Amino acid sequence: MRSTYTVAHVGLLLLCAACIAVTVALAGCGDEVEVTTCDGTGKAMVAEDATGHELADALMAQWKRDHPDADWVEQEKERHELKPPADNSALLEGGQAEGHTYGRHDKRDLLLWARETEKFVVEGSRIFHSADLLGSSVAVSCDMCHPHAANTHPETYPKYQTQLGRVVLLRDMIHWCIENPVRGTHLDPDDPTMRALEAYIMAQRSGTPMNYGKH
């Protein structure tokens, strides 16, 4: 999986700004100073009288410039029209039964679930649309036959698949496609790449009733 910036990154920048772990380097007419993060890896120029929040904002802005792929999740979602995960906000409105196995939940739980699930699905989209990530020897990616995962019909599995001569699951068909039209890298059923592809394909059919065996 590719990394992205998190609350931890923001927290580090705020902490560094708050404790003023700065290197003062007068620039130009002396109205600006150079600030660095605690670990010395991030630097930015700010006004000499900048507040702690302004220091943190400047460091974060510079970090984003230094890491142009940091927003890859949002970029991938916009580029390929990904559907969002389910809204679980009802769990915060008294919909939780007493003695629930997992206890009560708060907004942080819901944000964590949505963020991690969506990131997993978005990684699948990234692979689905990349011949390189699929290991294709003929420069073919899944979206060439299935734009935005169209006509993959994950809701119809398990079903008898003529190409394989037996009843298969969605991941079996994904593997067939990778080995044949894509001419890509062999994937085990529990390979992270396979799981991400399966997650993306299923997510794109969100809201479609299950109808196994349908052709």
N, C-alpha and C positions, 0 to 999 in steps of 0.2 A: 504494500500500500504506500502511496505517496504521503508525505507529511504535510501538515498545514499549520498555520499559526493558531494557538489556543489561548484560553484564559491564562494559562501559565506564562506564555510569552508576554502578554499584556501586563500581568502581575510583576514579572521581572523588570519590565521597562519602568513601571510605576515605582517599584522599589528603588531601582537605580537612580531614577530622577529625584525621588524623595530624599535619598541619602546623599544626593549630589556627588555621585561618583563621576566627577567631571574632570576633564583635562582642559584647563584654560589656555586658549591659544588666540590671542587677539588677532582679528581679521579686519582688513580694510581700515576703516576709521576707528575701530575699537568698539563698535556698537554690538558686535556679535562675539560669541565664544563657542568653542567646539566642545561638545559633550559626548561622553562615551558610556556604553553600558558597563556594568560591573565586571563582565568577563573580557572587556576590551575589544569585542568583535563588532560592535555597532557604534557608528559615529554620526553626528549631525551638527549643523551650525544653527544656533538659536540666538535670540536677542539676549543681551547681557542681563536684563531684568525679567526674563521669562519665568512663569510660574511652574510648579511641579508638573501640572497637567500638560502645559505647553512643551516642557522637556520630553515627557512621555510620548506625546503626539508626534513630535519631531523625530524621535528615535524610531517609533513604529512606522512612520511614513518612509524613513530611510531604509528600514528593514524590508518593507514591501518592495521598494525599488531594487534592493539587493537580491530579493527572492521573487522574481516576476511570476513564478508558478505557485505562489502561496495561495492564491485565490482559485486554484484549479477546480475545486468543488463547484463554486458558483459559476465559473466559466463553462464547465461541462454541462451543468443543469440548463443554462441558457442556450447553449449551442445545440443541444439534442432534445429539448422539450421533455425533460424528465418529470414524472409525476411525483408529487410530494408524498411522504408517508402519512398514515392515518392520523387523524386528530384525536388525541386521547384526553382532551381537556375535561371530558365528562367525569374523569376520575377525581377531579378537584371540586366537583359539585355535589358531593354527598353520594356519589354512585359507588362508593367502596363499602363492601359488607364488613360487619364486625368480624374479627377473627380471620380475616383474609390471610392466606398463606404468606403473602409477601408484605403484609402490613399496609400502612397508609403511604401515599405518595405525595410529593410536592412538585412545584414547578421545575425544580432542578432535575428531578427524575425524568419528567417528560421531555425536557430539553436534551438530556443525555440520550434517551432512547431515540428521539427523532434524529439527532445529529449523527450518532454512530450508525444507525440503520441507513440513513440517507447517504452517508459517506461510503458505506459498503456497496450500495446500489450504484452510486456514481462511479466508483472504481470499475464496476462491471461494464458500465457504459463506455468508459475510457478504453477498456480492452476490446469491447464489441466493435468499436469504430476504428481500431488500429490494426492494420495488417502486421506491423512490426511486433506489437505486443502479443499477437496471436502466433507469432513465429511462422507466418506464411512464407512459403518459398516462391509464391507466384503473385505476391502483392495483392492478395484478396482479403477483405475484411467482411465481417458478418453483415454489416449494414448495406453492402452492395446488393444483397438479395432481400434484406429485411430492414428497410429504413425505419429508424426509431423502434426496432424490434417488431415491426408489422408482420403479420402472418406467421408468427411463431407458435401461437395458440397454446401457451403453457397450461391453460385450464382444461385441455383435452387429454392430458396424460394422467395415468398410464393408458396406452392404447397400442394396438397392433400396428407396427410400422413395416411396410412392405420392403423398404431398403434393407432392413435388418432381419426380416423374416421371423419376428417374435414380438412379444409385448415388451414395450420399453418405457422408461421414464424420460422426463425432459432432458436430463443430463446425458442420457445415452444418445439422444438425437443431436445434442450439442457436440458431443464427441465425434459422431459420424460426420457432421458438417466440418469440423476442424480437420479431420483426417482426409476428407475428400475435396469439396470445392476450395476450401481454404488452404489445404496442403500444409497444415501447421504442426505445431509441437504436440506430441501426445500428452494428454492430461489424465491423471488419476481422478476417480470420482470425487474424492475429498480434497483435491488440489485447490488452493486458495483462488486461483484463476478460474477454475470451473465453478466454484461456489459463487464468485462474484458475477460471472456471466449469467448463471441461473437466477441469481437475485435480481439482476437488472431486467431480464426478460419477464420474470414474474411480476415485478413492480410495474412494468409498463402496461400490464393487463389488469391493473388494480380496479376492482369493482365489477369485473366480469364473472358471472356465475360459473362454478365448476361444472364440467360436463364430460367426465372421463370417457374415453373410448370413441369420441366423436371424430368423424373424418369430414 
